[in-house]
Amino acid sequence: MRFAVWLFFVAFTSFLKGYVMEIKEFSGNMKEAVQKLLGEGHTVETVSITKNNNVTLEALVIRQEQVNLAPTIYLNNYFEAHLNGESIRKCAERLVGDYFDAIPDNDLDTDFYRDYECVRRGLSYKLISTERNRELLESVPHVPFLDLDIVFYYSLDRDGMPEGSILIRNTHKEMWGVSTEDLMRDAMERAPLTSPETCRDMYSVVKKMQETGEYPEDEFLTDIPEMYILTNKSMVFGAAVILYPGIMSRLSDKLEGNLYIIPSSIHEVIVLPDNGYENVDQLREMIYTVNRTQLRPQDILSDSLYYFDRSTEKITIAS
């Protein structure tokens, strides 16, 4: 039995190595094709970028002379199209089109980023897994929260920007001469103002999906349990709204009881009232399964189930 398991492990590892080599080769081919299409005045670089949960993605960085903004364009979608038969040339043409759609009309003035008073107006925070991001946490200011960590970012909030945020790192904090406590205070103040929470009941969400053809019309909406999707207006890094002052208390008052919080991704959570009928073990099993079968690895928040106690106004890991 051990020998069979070892053979499976070796075969799987070989498959992963082959996939990495294949996408690396694709990245190099795309660099050459995009460079030819853009011509002089542009420089194309291949990069490997570590995203949330230590997930590495391949991308191209395109630099244009006299412009200080260099968009980063991830290659995953183009690579999938190539695996499905699209030529390198066609992929490169689409990427160049996406590049020109993404760059703003005016050059981006980055001098403002040296002034903390300017940055704090767009300061926000997100929740990430502590266990999956230990290496990242060594280089960024962070605040522990249960089995998660709060990290900070500046929201660019510019239409057409390929990257809508800048992660705050220790080097930034040192440049500004501020503390992690300062960042936490200012982010708690600014985030609810710049990206307020949204709360939608699951029935309304599924009903809307039926109207747009994303969900079968013959499914019975009466079978949908009472639950709510909680996120922010941009639906990006929205799981952190559970930390917005008073949000969980207001929701628990509305539902007249304690709440379970399901970390459906880093972008939103699902909240359902504790009516005494929920099976905690089944909820945990569902979270674990969905994280491994339905989510992109970089979007996973946690395998834990959380609980909001209305009397103490505290969030804990459900026992």
C-alpha positions in Angstrom: 0.0 0.0 0.0 2.8 2.4 0.9 4.5 1.7 -2.4 1.3 2.4 -4.4 0.9 5.7 -2.5 4.5 6.6 -3.3 4.0 5.9 -7.0 0.9 8.1 -7.0 2.8 10.9 -5.3 5.7 10.7 -7.8 3.3 10.7 -10.8 1.4 13.7 -9.4 4.6 15.6 -8.7 5.8 15.0 -12.2 2.5 16.2 -13.6 2.8 19.5 -11.6 6.4 20.0 -12.8 5.2 19.5 -16.4 2.5 22.1 -15.9 4.9 24.6 -14.5 7.3 24.1 -17.3 4.5 24.5 -19.8 3.1 27.7 -18.5 6.6 29.1 -18.1 7.2 28.3 -21.8 3.9 29.9 -22.7 4.9 33.0 -20.7 8.2 33.3 -22.7 6.4 32.9 -26.0 3.8 35.5 -25.1 6.5 37.9 -24.1 8.1 37.7 -27.6 4.7 37.9 -29.4 3.5 40.9 -27.4 6.8 42.7 -27.8 6.6 42.3 -31.6 3.1 43.6 -31.7 3.9 46.6 -29.5 7.2 47.4 -31.2 9.6 50.1 -30.1 8.7 52.3 -27.2 7.5 49.4 -25.1 9.3 46.9 -22.9 7.7 43.6 -22.0 8.9 41.5 -19.0 7.8 38.2 -17.6 7.3 38.0 -13.9 6.1 35.4 -11.3 4.0 37.1 -8.7 3.0 35.6 -5.3 -0.6 36.3 -4.5 -2.8 35.6 -1.5 -2.3 32.2 0.1 1.2 31.9 -1.4 -0.2 31.2 -4.9 2.2 32.1 -7.7 0.9 33.4 -11.0 2.7 34.2 -14.2 2.2 37.6 -15.7 3.6 40.2 -18.2 4.6 43.7 -17.1 4.4 46.2 -20.0 6.4 49.4 -19.7 6.0 52.3 -22.0 8.6 55.1 -22.5 7.7 58.4 -20.7 4.9 56.7 -18.7 5.4 55.7 -15.1 2.5 53.3 -14.9 3.4 49.7 -15.9 0.3 47.4 -16.0 0.7 43.8 -14.8 -1.4 41.4 -16.9 -1.9 37.9 -15.6 -1.6 35.1 -18.1 -3.9 32.4 -16.6 -6.9 33.1 -18.8 -4.8 33.4 -22.0 -3.0 30.1 -21.1 -6.4 28.3 -20.7 -7.5 29.7 -24.1 -4.2 28.4 -25.6 -4.7 25.0 -24.1 -8.2 25.0 -25.8 -6.7 25.7 -29.2 -6.1 29.4 -29.4 -2.8 30.3 -31.1 0.0 32.3 -29.4 -0.6 35.1 -31.9 -4.3 35.3 -31.1 -3.6 35.3 -27.4 -1.1 38.0 -27.8 -3.4 40.2 -29.9 -6.1 39.9 -27.2 -3.6 40.7 -24.5 -2.5 43.8 -26.3 -6.1 44.9 -26.7 -6.7 44.3 -23.0 -3.5 46.3 -22.2 -4.7 49.4 -24.2 -8.1 49.1 -22.5 -6.5 49.0 -19.1 -4.1 51.9 -19.2 -5.7 55.2 -18.0 -5.8 58.2 -20.3 -3.5 60.2 -18.1 -0.2 59.3 -16.5 -0.4 58.3 -12.9 1.3 60.6 -10.5 2.9 58.4 -7.8 4.5 61.2 -5.8 1.4 61.3 -3.6 2.2 57.9 -2.2 5.1 59.5 -0.1 2.5 61.6 1.8 0.7 59.5 4.4 -2.1 62.1 4.7 -2.9 61.5 1.0 -2.7 57.7 1.4 -4.8 57.5 4.5 -7.8 58.8 2.6 -7.8 55.6 0.5 -6.6 53.3 3.2 -8.5 50.0 3.7 -7.9 46.5 5.1 -8.6 42.9 4.2 -8.6 39.5 6.0 -6.2 36.8 5.0 -5.3 33.3 6.3 -2.5 33.4 8.8 -1.4 29.8 8.0 -1.4 30.2 4.3 0.5 33.6 4.3 3.2 33.3 6.9 6.0 34.4 4.5 4.0 37.4 3.3 3.2 38.4 6.9 6.9 38.9 7.6 7.0 41.8 5.2 3.7 43.6 5.9 2.2 45.3 8.9 -0.6 43.1 10.2 -3.0 42.6 13.2 -3.9 39.0 14.3 -7.6 38.2 14.3 -8.5 34.6 15.4 -6.8 32.3 12.8 -6.7 35.2 10.3 -4.7 38.4 10.0 -5.7 41.9 9.1 -3.5 43.5 6.4 -3.8 47.0 4.9 -3.9 48.3 1.3 -4.4 51.6 -0.5 -7.3 51.5 -3.0 -6.4 53.2 -6.3 -10.1 53.4 -7.2 -9.3 54.4 -10.8 -11.4 53.1 -13.7 -9.4 50.8 -16.0 -6.6 50.1 -13.6 -5.4 46.5 -13.9 -4.4 46.5 -10.3 -6.9 48.3 -8.1 -4.9 48.4 -4.9 -1.4 48.6 -3.4 -0.6 46.4 -0.5 0.9 48.3 2.5 4.4 46.9 3.3 6.8 47.5 6.2 8.9 49.7 4.0 5.9 52.0 3.4 5.2 52.2 7.1 8.8 53.1 7.8 8.7 55.7 5.0 5.6 57.4 6.5 6.8 57.1 10.1 3.5 55.5 11.3 2.7 52.5 13.4 0.6 49.5 12.8 -1.8 50.9 15.3 -2.1 54.1 13.2 -2.8 52.1 10.1 -5.5 50.1 11.9 -7.2 53.2 13.3 -7.2 55.0 10.0 -8.3 52.0 8.0 -11.2 51.3 10.4 -12.3 54.9 9.9 -11.9 55.1 6.1 -12.9 51.7 4.8 -16.6 51.9 5.8 -16.7 55.4 4.1 -14.9 54.5 0.9 -16.3 51.0 0.5 -19.5 50.6 2.6 -20.9 47.2 3.3 -23.7 45.6 1.3 -26.0 42.8 2.7 -28.2 40.8 0.4 -30.5 37.9 1.3 -29.8 34.7 -0.6 -33.4 34.5 -1.9 -33.0 37.8 -3.7 -29.6 36.9 -5.1 -30.8 33.6 -6.5 -34.0 35.2 -7.9 -31.8 37.7 -9.7 -29.6 34.9 -11.1 -32.8 33.2 -12.4 -33.8 36.3 -14.2 -30.4 36.6 -15.9 -30.3 32.8 -16.8 -27.4 32.0 -14.4 -29.6 29.7 -12.2 -32.2 27.2 -13.4 -35.7 28.6 -13.3 -37.3 25.3 -12.3 -35.4 25.3 -8.9 -37.7 26.0 -6.0 -36.7 29.2 -4.2 -38.7 28.1 -1.2 -35.9 25.6 -0.4 -33.4 28.4 0.2 -32.6 28.8 3.9 -32.5 32.2 5.6 -29.0 33.5 4.9 -27.3 36.7 3.8 -24.3 37.6 1.7 -22.2 40.2 3.3 -19.5 42.1 1.4 -18.5 45.6 0.3 -19.7 47.7 -2.6 -16.8 46.7 -4.9 -17.2 43.0 -3.8 -13.4 42.9 -3.6 -11.8 41.9 -0.2 -15.3 42.2 1.2 -15.0 39.5 3.9 -13.4 42.2 6.1 -16.7 44.0 6.5 -17.4 41.8 9.5 -14.9 44.1 11.3 -16.7 47.3 10.3 -17.9 48.9 13.6 -21.4 47.8 14.5 -22.2 45.8 11.3 -22.5 42.4 13.0 -24.5 43.8 15.9 -27.0 45.5 13.6 -27.4 42.3 11.6 -27.9 40.2 14.7 -30.5 42.7 16.0 -32.3 42.4 12.7 -32.3 38.6 12.9 -32.9 38.6 16.6 -30.2 36.2 17.6 -26.6 35.0 17.3 -25.0 34.4 13.9 -22.9 31.8 12.1 -20.4 33.3 9.7 -19.2 31.2 6.7 -16.0 32.5 5.1 -17.1 31.8 1.5 -14.0 33.6 0.2 -11.7 36.6 0.9 -14.3 38.7 -1.0 -17.5 37.9 1.0 -19.0 35.9 3.8 -22.3 34.2 4.2 -24.2 34.9 7.5 -27.0 32.7 8.8 -28.9 33.0 12.1 -28.3 30.4 14.8 -31.8 29.0 15.1 -30.7 25.8 16.8 -31.1 23.7 13.7 -27.7 24.1 12.1 -25.2 21.2 12.3 -21.9 22.8 13.1 -19.9 19.8 11.8 -21.8 19.8 8.5 -21.1 23.5 8.1 -17.4 23.0 8.7 -17.3 20.1 6.2 -19.1 22.2 3.6 -16.5 25.0 4.0 -13.6 22.6 3.7 -15.1 21.0 0.6 -16.0 24.2 -1.2 -12.6 25.6 -0.5 -11.0 22.7 -2.3 -13.4 22.2 -5.1 -15.1 25.5 -6.0 -12.6 28.4 -5.1 -9.4 29.5 -6.8 -6.6 28.9 -4.2 -5.9 32.6 -3.9 -9.5 33.3 -2.9 -9.6 30.9 0.1 -10.0 32.7 3.4 -10.3 30.0 6.0 -11.6 26.4 6.8 -13.1 27.7 10.1 -16.7 28.4 10.9 -17.1 31.6 12.9 -19.7 32.7 15.4 -21.0 36.1 16.5 -22.5 36.3 20.0 -25.1 39.0 20.3 -24.7 39.5 24.0 -20.9 40.0 24.0 -20.7 41.4 20.4 -17.6 39.2 19.8 -16.7 37.0 16.9 -15.1 33.6 17.7 -14.3 30.4 16.0 -17.4 28.2 16.4 -16.9 25.3 18.8 
